[in-house]
């Protein structure tokens, strides 16, 4: 289907953007897993709880969900990595700063 092929393209692109933004493979991998989890939870909820099939409207909503989750996770991961350069040394300090 079109949505699944779109996901197959967007996930590697999101991983590439995260690698460029964070310059950290571990953070980029976890962030990509977070993006996949957000999309799976939202679309899974629509499928199981609401009974929606994956039609045109749901595919468009899925693309929007992917966009918002990528945007949020890229900014959060980038600030987490930048916090280390600003004197935040522990993970707690970096997460609070991000």
C-alpha positions in Angstrom: 0.0 0.0 0.0 1.0 3.6 -0.4 1.2 4.3 3.3 3.6 1.4 4.0 5.9 2.4 1.2 5.8 6.0 2.5 6.9 4.7 5.9 9.7 2.7 4.3 11.0 5.9 2.8 10.3 8.3 5.7 11.9 6.2 8.5 15.4 6.0 6.9 15.1 9.7 6.0 14.2 10.5 9.7 17.2 8.4 10.8 19.5 10.4 8.5 18.1 13.7 9.7 18.6 12.6 13.3 22.2 11.5 12.6 23.0 14.9 11.0 21.3 16.8 13.8 22.7 14.9 16.8 25.9 13.3 15.4 25.2 10.4 17.8 24.2 7.0 16.6 22.7 5.9 19.9 20.5 9.0 20.3 19.5 8.8 16.6 18.5 5.1 17.0 16.5 5.7 20.1 14.8 8.7 18.6 13.9 6.7 15.5 12.4 4.0 17.7 10.4 6.6 19.5 9.1 7.9 16.1 8.1 4.4 15.1 6.4 3.8 18.5 4.4 7.0 18.2 3.2 6.1 14.7 2.4 2.5 15.7 0.5 3.6 18.8 -1.6 6.2 17.1 -2.5 4.1 14.0 -2.9 1.0 16.1 -5.4 2.9 18.4 -7.3 4.1 15.3 -7.4 0.5 14.0 -8.2 -1.4 17.1 -10.2 0.9 19.4 -12.0 3.0 16.7 -12.3 0.3 14.0 -10.9 2.5 11.2 -9.4 0.8 8.2 -6.4 2.3 6.6 -8.0 4.4 3.9 -7.1 7.7 2.3 -8.0 9.9 5.3 -6.1 7.6 7.7 -3.0 7.5 5.4 -3.0 11.4 5.3 -3.4 11.4 9.1 -0.5 8.9 9.4 1.7 11.2 7.4 0.8 14.1 9.6 1.5 12.0 12.7 4.9 11.0 11.3 5.7 14.7 10.6 4.9 15.9 14.1 6.7 13.0 15.8 9.8 13.6 13.7 9.8 17.3 14.4 9.4 16.9 18.1 11.9 14.1 18.5 14.5 15.8 16.3 14.3 19.0 18.5 14.4 17.0 21.7 17.3 14.8 20.6 19.3 17.8 19.3 18.9 19.7 22.6 19.8 16.6 24.6 23.1 16.4 22.7 23.8 20.2 22.8 23.3 20.2 26.6 26.5 18.3 27.0 28.4 21.2 25.3 26.8 23.7 27.7 28.0 22.1 30.9 25.2 19.7 31.6 27.1 16.5 32.4 24.6 14.1 33.9 21.7 12.5 32.0 19.2 14.1 34.4 20.6 17.6 33.7 20.6 17.0 30.0 17.0 15.7 29.9 15.8 18.6 32.1 17.6 21.1 29.8 16.1 19.5 26.6 
